[in-house]
Amino acid sequence: MDRADVGVLVQSAADGDAAAWKSLVDGLGPLVWSVVRAHGLSDADAHEVYQTAWFRFAQHLGRIREPEKTGSWLASTARHECLKVLRASKRWTPTDDPQLLDRPSDDRTPEESVLDSEEAAAQTERVRRLWQEFEELGERCRQLLRVLISSPPPSYQEVSTALGIAVGSIGPMRQRCLRRLRARLEARGTI
């Protein structure tokens, strides 16, 4: 097909001439097919790419600046579409290797996702209840436990200085506070 003829046909097709469109498809279709077949796609993928190349051409029909170069435009578009399909197909590699087929999936099933979210919600509720019961402890216990859980943990000497508690009393007092907190949590059914 002559370049000048292609340019005239593109202009006519852009103006709505169905016969011009048919002439373009008949004249340039073999070119598009040759590009598609050169990429070794499956029949289904080859037909999809062929249709996509013509669809893209139809989308841009009124905006093509050099209508006489439509063959190059179609060939380039077909090539790009083929490469997209090939890149996507590399993500999936068919196999009959039983070791690969029995491998556990990294993807979470919907059921596992629901269970995970339920567990996360339950954990969040436990933490909320823990802090609620913590706030019900006496001021002295709250102060001591907050200081002891800080990061990095302070030495008993630093705790003694900060809270005015004898170093030898810190451990026993901590145990009493934690026992009270545990009793409160057990009474509420949190643990």
Backbone as numpy.savetxt, mean C-alpha at the origin, in Angstrom:
# Nx Ny Nz CAx CAy CAz Cx Cy Cz
1.34 2.74 -46.23 0.49 3.91 -46.23 1.39 5.15 -46.23
1.15 6.07 -47.12 1.95 7.28 -47.28 1.70 8.24 -46.12
2.76 8.91 -45.65 2.64 9.85 -44.52 1.63 10.96 -44.80
1.63 11.47 -46.00 0.70 12.55 -46.35 -0.74 12.04 -46.27
-0.95 10.81 -46.75 -2.29 10.22 -46.67 -2.72 10.06 -45.21
-1.77 9.62 -44.37 -2.07 9.44 -42.95 -2.48 10.78 -42.34
-1.75 11.83 -42.65 -2.08 13.16 -42.12 -3.48 13.59 -42.50
-3.87 13.38 -43.74 -5.21 13.75 -44.21 -6.26 12.91 -43.50
-5.99 11.60 -43.38 -6.95 10.71 -42.72 -7.13 11.08 -41.24
-6.06 11.44 -40.57 -6.15 11.83 -39.15 -7.01 13.08 -39.01
-6.79 14.06 -39.89 -7.61 15.28 -39.84 -9.08 14.95 -40.08
-9.36 14.09 -41.04 -10.75 13.71 -41.34 -11.36 12.93 -40.18
-10.59 12.01 -39.59 -11.09 11.23 -38.45 -11.37 12.14 -37.27
-10.51 13.13 -37.06 -10.72 14.09 -35.97 -11.99 14.90 -36.19
-12.37 15.09 -37.46 -13.60 15.81 -37.79 -14.82 14.91 -37.76
-14.63 13.62 -37.41 -15.76 12.71 -37.25 -16.01 11.79 -38.42
-15.11 11.70 -39.36 -15.28 10.84 -40.54 -14.96 9.39 -40.16
-16.00 8.54 -40.08 -15.84 7.13 -39.69 -15.04 6.36 -40.73
-15.20 6.68 -42.00 -14.46 5.99 -43.05 -12.96 6.29 -42.93
-12.62 7.51 -42.55 -11.21 7.87 -42.36 -10.63 7.07 -41.18
-11.41 6.96 -40.12 -10.98 6.18 -38.94 -10.71 4.73 -39.35
-11.64 4.14 -40.09 -11.50 2.75 -40.55 -10.26 2.60 -41.42
-10.01 3.56 -42.28 -8.83 3.51 -43.14 -7.55 3.56 -42.30
-7.55 4.37 -41.24 -6.38 4.43 -40.35 -6.15 3.09 -39.66
-7.22 2.52 -39.15 -7.08 1.24 -38.45 -6.62 0.16 -39.43
-7.22 0.13 -40.61 -6.82 -0.87 -41.61 -5.37 -0.66 -42.06
-4.97 0.59 -42.24 -3.64 0.90 -42.76 -2.54 0.79 -41.71
-2.83 1.20 -40.47 -1.79 1.21 -39.42 -1.92 0.06 -38.42
-3.02 -0.68 -38.49 -3.22 -1.82 -37.59 -2.08 -2.82 -37.65
-1.62 -3.21 -38.87 -0.50 -4.16 -38.93 0.77 -3.65 -38.24
1.02 -2.36 -38.30 2.17 -1.78 -37.61 2.04 -1.97 -36.10
0.85 -1.64 -35.59 0.62 -1.78 -34.14 0.76 -3.25 -33.74
0.18 -4.16 -34.54 0.30 -5.59 -34.23 1.75 -6.04 -34.24
2.54 -5.55 -35.16 3.95 -5.98 -35.22 4.70 -5.57 -33.96
4.42 -4.36 -33.46 5.06 -3.90 -32.23 4.62 -4.77 -31.06
3.33 -5.04 -30.99 2.79 -5.82 -29.87 3.37 -7.24 -29.90
3.36 -7.86 -31.06 3.85 -9.24 -31.16 5.35 -9.34 -30.85
6.09 -8.28 -31.18 7.54 -8.29 -30.92 7.86 -8.39 -29.43
6.90 -8.07 -28.59 7.13 -8.12 -27.14 6.77 -9.46 -26.52
6.25 -10.38 -27.32 5.99 -11.74 -26.84 4.92 -11.84 -25.78
3.90 -11.03 -25.87 2.81 -11.08 -24.89 1.88 -12.25 -25.17
1.12 -12.65 -24.16 0.10 -13.67 -24.37 -0.95 -13.09 -25.32
-1.77 -13.95 -25.90 -2.81 -13.49 -26.84 -3.73 -12.47 -26.17
-4.15 -12.79 -24.94 -5.08 -11.88 -24.25 -4.42 -10.53 -24.00
-3.17 -10.55 -23.53 -2.46 -9.28 -23.27 -2.19 -8.53 -24.57
-1.86 -9.26 -25.64 -1.59 -8.61 -26.93 -2.85 -7.90 -27.44
-3.99 -8.55 -27.36 -5.24 -7.92 -27.79 -5.55 -6.70 -26.92
-5.30 -6.82 -25.62 -5.56 -5.71 -24.70 -4.67 -4.50 -25.05
-3.40 -4.75 -25.30 -2.47 -3.67 -25.63 -2.86 -3.04 -26.98
-3.21 -3.87 -27.95 -3.62 -3.36 -29.26 -4.81 -2.41 -29.11
-5.81 -2.84 -28.34 -6.99 -2.00 -28.12 -6.64 -0.73 -27.35
-5.76 -0.87 -26.35 -5.37 0.30 -25.55 -4.63 1.33 -26.40
-3.77 0.86 -27.30 -3.03 1.80 -28.18 -4.01 2.59 -29.03
-5.00 1.94 -29.59 -6.00 2.64 -30.41 -6.89 3.53 -29.54
-7.18 3.09 -28.35 -7.98 3.92 -27.45 -7.24 5.20 -27.10
-5.94 5.07 -26.79 -5.13 6.26 -26.48 -5.09 7.20 -27.70
-4.97 6.62 -28.89 -4.96 7.42 -30.11 -6.28 8.17 -30.26
-7.38 7.49 -30.01 -8.70 8.14 -30.11 -8.82 9.26 -29.09
-8.27 9.06 -27.90 -8.32 10.10 -26.87 -7.55 11.36 -27.30
-6.47 11.17 -28.02 -5.59 12.28 -28.40 -5.79 12.74 -29.84
-6.74 12.18 -30.52 -6.92 12.42 -31.96 -6.96 13.90 -32.32
-7.69 14.70 -31.59 -7.80 16.12 -31.90 -6.60 16.94 -31.49
-5.66 16.34 -30.73 -4.52 17.09 -30.21 -3.20 16.70 -30.84
-3.20 15.80 -31.79 -1.96 15.35 -32.41 -1.42 16.47 -33.29
-0.20 16.93 -32.97 0.39 18.09 -33.66 0.96 17.74 -35.03
1.46 16.53 -35.17 2.04 16.12 -36.45 1.30 14.86 -36.93
0.12 15.05 -37.52 -0.70 13.90 -37.91 -0.01 12.95 -38.88
0.92 13.44 -39.66 1.62 12.58 -40.62 2.53 11.57 -39.92
2.83 11.81 -38.62 3.67 10.90 -37.85 2.84 9.99 -36.94
1.59 9.78 -37.28 0.70 8.96 -36.48 1.21 7.54 -36.33
1.83 6.99 -37.36 2.38 5.63 -37.27 3.42 5.53 -36.16
4.30 6.51 -36.09 5.32 6.53 -35.02 4.67 6.67 -33.66
3.65 7.53 -33.58 2.94 7.76 -32.33 2.30 6.46 -31.85
1.61 5.76 -32.76 0.96 4.50 -32.41 1.97 3.43 -32.00
3.07 3.34 -32.73 4.10 2.34 -32.41 4.69 2.61 -31.04
4.97 3.87 -30.75 5.52 4.24 -29.45 4.53 3.95 -28.32
3.27 4.29 -28.54 2.24 4.03 -27.53 2.09 2.53 -27.30
2.07 1.74 -28.36 1.96 0.29 -28.22 3.15 -0.27 -27.44
4.33 0.24 -27.73 5.53 -0.21 -27.03 5.43 0.10 -25.53
5.03 1.31 -25.19 4.88 1.68 -23.78 3.85 0.81 -23.07
2.75 0.54 -23.73 1.71 -0.30 -23.13 2.22 -1.73 -22.95
2.99 -2.24 -23.92 3.57 -3.57 -23.78 4.50 -3.64 -22.57
5.32 -2.61 -22.41 6.25 -2.58 -21.29 5.52 -2.53 -19.95
4.40 -1.80 -19.91 3.59 -1.78 -18.68 3.10 -3.18 -18.34
2.58 -3.87 -19.34 2.07 -5.22 -19.12 3.19 -6.15 -18.68
4.35 -6.05 -19.31 5.48 -6.90 -18.94 5.95 -6.63 -17.51
6.01 -5.36 -17.12 6.40 -5.03 -15.74 5.40 -5.61 -14.75
4.13 -5.49 -15.06 3.10 -6.02 -14.16 3.17 -7.54 -14.09
3.48 -8.18 -15.20 3.50 -9.65 -15.21 4.70 -10.20 -14.44
5.76 -9.40 -14.28 6.92 -9.86 -13.51 6.59 -9.99 -12.03
5.56 -9.31 -11.60 5.16 -9.42 -10.20 4.55 -10.78 -9.91
4.01 -11.42 -10.92 3.36 -12.73 -10.78 4.16 -13.74 -11.59
4.69 -14.73 -10.93 5.44 -15.76 -11.61 4.74 -17.10 -11.39
4.09 -17.61 -12.43 3.43 -18.90 -12.29 4.44 -20.00 -11.97
4.06 -20.93 -11.10 4.96 -22.01 -10.73 4.14 -23.23 -10.32
4.78 -24.39 -10.43 4.16 -25.59 -9.90 5.07 -26.22 -8.84
6.04 -25.44 -8.35 6.96 -25.88 -7.32 6.22 -25.98 -5.99
6.07 -27.19 -5.43 5.29 -27.34 -4.20 5.88 -26.59 -3.01
7.20 -26.43 -2.97 7.79 -25.69 -1.86 7.37 -24.22 -1.88
7.29 -23.65 -3.08 6.85 -22.26 -3.18 5.36 -22.13 -2.92
4.60 -23.13 -3.37 3.16 -23.07 -3.22 2.73 -23.24 -1.76
3.52 -23.98 -0.96 3.17 -24.21 0.44 3.68 -23.11 1.37
4.44 -22.19 0.83 4.99 -21.11 1.65 3.87 -20.22 2.17
3.89 -19.88 3.44 2.84 -18.99 3.96 2.92 -17.61 3.34
1.79 -17.03 3.14 1.70 -15.72 2.52 2.06 -14.63 3.50
2.68 -13.56 2.99 2.98 -12.40 3.82 1.75 -11.52 3.97
0.78 -11.71 3.08 -0.43 -10.89 3.12 -1.35 -11.40 4.22
-1.98 -10.48 4.89 -2.93 -10.83 5.95 -4.28 -11.11 5.30
-4.94 -12.17 5.76 -6.29 -12.44 5.27 -7.24 -11.46 5.93
-8.42 -11.27 5.38 -9.39 -10.37 6.03 -9.70 -10.81 7.46
-9.78 -12.12 7.67 -10.07 -12.62 9.01 -8.95 -12.27 9.99
-7.70 -12.44 9.53 -6.56 -12.10 10.38 -6.53 -10.61 10.67
-6.87 -9.81 9.70 -6.89 -8.35 9.90 -7.94 -7.97 10.93
-9.11 -8.61 10.86 -10.17 -8.33 11.83 -9.72 -8.74 13.22
-9.13 -9.94 13.33 -8.65 -10.41 14.64 -7.57 -9.48 15.19
-6.66 -9.03 14.31 -5.62 -8.10 14.75 -6.22 -6.80 15.25
-7.20 -6.28 14.53 -7.79 -5.00 14.95 -8.58 -5.18 16.25
-9.24 -6.33 16.40 -9.96 -6.59 17.66 -8.98 -6.70 18.82
-7.85 -7.37 18.59 -6.83 -7.50 19.63 -6.23 -6.14 19.97
-6.00 -5.31 18.95 -5.47 -3.97 19.19 -6.47 -3.13 19.99
-7.75 -3.27 19.66 -8.78 -2.53 20.40 -8.85 -3.00 21.85
-8.75 -4.32 22.05 -8.78 -4.87 23.41 -7.56 -4.40 24.20
-6.40 -4.38 23.55 -5.18 -3.91 24.22 -5.31 -2.43 24.59
-5.86 -1.64 23.69 -6.06 -0.22 23.96 -6.98 -0.04 25.16
-8.03 -0.85 25.23 -8.97 -0.77 26.36 -8.28 -1.17 27.66
-7.45 -2.22 27.63 -6.72 -2.63 28.84 -5.80 -1.50 29.32
-5.11 -0.87 28.39 -4.21 0.23 28.76 -5.00 1.39 29.35
-6.15 1.70 28.72 -6.99 2.78 29.24 -7.44 2.48 30.68
-7.86 1.24 30.92 -8.30 0.86 32.27 -7.14 0.90 33.26
-5.97 0.46 32.80 -4.79 0.50 33.67 -4.53 1.93 34.14
-4.52 2.87 33.19 -4.26 4.26 33.58 -5.40 4.84 34.40
-6.60 4.39 34.16 -7.75 4.85 34.97 -7.56 4.39 36.42
-7.19 3.13 36.61 -6.97 2.62 37.98 -5.71 3.25 38.58
-4.70 3.50 37.75 -3.50 4.15 38.23 -3.84 5.52 38.84
-4.73 6.26 38.17 -5.11 7.59 38.65 -5.88 7.52 39.98
-6.42 6.35 40.31 -7.16 6.19 41.57 -6.25 5.84 42.73
-4.99 5.53 42.46 -4.03 5.28 43.54 -3.75 6.58 44.30
-3.17 6.46 45.45 -2.81 7.65 46.22 -1.72 8.45 45.50
-1.63 9.71 45.87 -0.66 10.63 45.23 0.77 10.11 45.36
1.12 9.61 46.54 2.49 9.15 46.78 2.85 7.97 45.85
1.90 7.00 45.71 2.14 5.85 44.82 2.27 6.31 43.37
1.40 7.21 42.94 1.46 7.70 41.56 2.81 8.37 41.29
3.26 9.21 42.23 4.54 9.89 42.05 5.68 8.88 41.92
5.73 7.93 42.86 6.81 6.95 42.87 6.82 6.13 41.59
5.66 5.60 41.20 5.60 4.75 40.01 5.93 5.53 38.74
5.48 6.77 38.64 5.81 7.58 37.46 7.31 7.80 37.35
7.96 8.10 38.47 9.40 8.32 38.45 10.13 7.03 38.09
9.68 5.91 38.63 10.37 4.63 38.38 10.21 4.13 36.94
9.12 4.53 36.26 8.95 4.04 34.88 9.53 5.01 33.85
10.15 6.08 34.32 10.73 7.02 33.37 11.91 6.37 32.65
12.26 6.94 31.51 13.34 6.39 30.72 14.39 7.47 30.50
15.62 7.22 30.78 16.16 6.02 31.41 15.76 5.97 32.88
15.69 4.78 33.44 15.26 4.67 34.84 16.28 5.34 35.78
15.78 6.09 36.72 16.69 6.76 37.67 17.22 5.77 38.71
18.31 6.15 39.34 18.84 5.32 40.44 17.97 5.55 41.66
18.02 4.62 42.62 17.24 4.79 43.86 17.68 6.05 44.60
18.94 6.41 44.48 19.43 7.63 45.13 18.75 8.85 44.53
18.60 8.88 43.20 17.92 9.99 42.53 16.44 10.03 42.91
15.82 8.86 43.01 14.41 8.80 43.41 14.27 9.32 44.85
15.18 8.88 45.70 15.17 9.31 47.10 15.26 10.83 47.21
16.16 11.42 46.45 16.36 12.86 46.47 15.13 13.58 45.92
14.59 13.08 44.83 13.47 13.75 44.17 12.19 13.68 44.98
11.92 12.54 45.64 10.63 12.36 46.33 10.73 12.44 47.85
11.96 12.51 48.38 12.12 12.59 49.84 11.78 11.28 50.52
12.11 10.16 49.88 11.86 8.84 50.44 13.21 8.20 50.72
13.34 7.51 51.86 14.60 6.83 52.18 14.87 5.76 51.13
16.13 5.61 50.73 16.51 4.65 49.70 16.01 3.26 50.05
16.11 2.84 51.31 15.68 1.51 51.73 14.17 1.33 51.69
13.39 2.40 51.61 11.93 2.31 51.59 11.36 2.27 50.18
12.17 2.60 49.19 11.66 2.71 47.82 11.15 1.36 47.31
11.95 0.28 47.45 11.56 -1.05 46.96 10.26 -1.54 47.61
10.19 -1.55 48.95 8.96 -2.02 49.60 7.74 -1.16 49.25
7.95 0.16 49.16 6.84 1.04 48.82 6.37 0.76 47.39
7.32 0.55 46.48 6.98 0.22 45.09 6.15 -1.06 45.04
6.55 -2.08 45.81 5.81 -3.34 45.83 4.38 -3.14 46.35
4.22 -2.36 47.42 2.88 -2.09 47.96 2.01 -1.38 46.92
2.58 -0.39 46.23 1.82 0.37 45.23 1.39 -0.53 44.07
2.31 -1.37 43.63 1.98 -2.28 42.52 0.93 -3.32 42.94
1.02 -3.79 44.21 0.01 -4.72 44.72 -1.37 -4.06 44.74
-1.42 -2.81 45.17 -2.71 -2.08 45.19 -3.26 -1.93 43.78
-2.39 -1.56 42.86 -2.82 -1.39 41.48 -3.32 -2.71 40.91
-2.60 -3.78 41.20 -3.01 -5.11 40.71 -4.36 -5.50 41.30
-4.55 -5.26 42.57 -5.83 -5.60 43.24 -6.97 -4.82 42.60
-6.75 -3.56 42.30 -7.79 -2.72 41.67 -8.13 -3.27 40.28
-7.10 -3.64 39.53 -7.32 -4.17 38.18 -8.05 -5.51 38.22
-7.66 -6.37 39.17 -8.34 -7.67 39.30 -9.79 -7.49 39.73
-10.05 -6.55 40.61 -11.44 -6.29 41.05 -12.30 -5.83 39.88
-11.73 -5.12 38.92 -12.49 -4.63 37.76 -12.49 -5.65 36.60
-11.75 -6.76 36.77 -11.71 -7.78 35.72 -10.81 -7.42 34.56
-9.91 -6.49 34.76 -9.03 -6.06 33.68 -7.91 -7.09 33.47
-7.47 -7.73 34.56 -6.44 -8.77 34.41 -6.91 -10.05 35.06
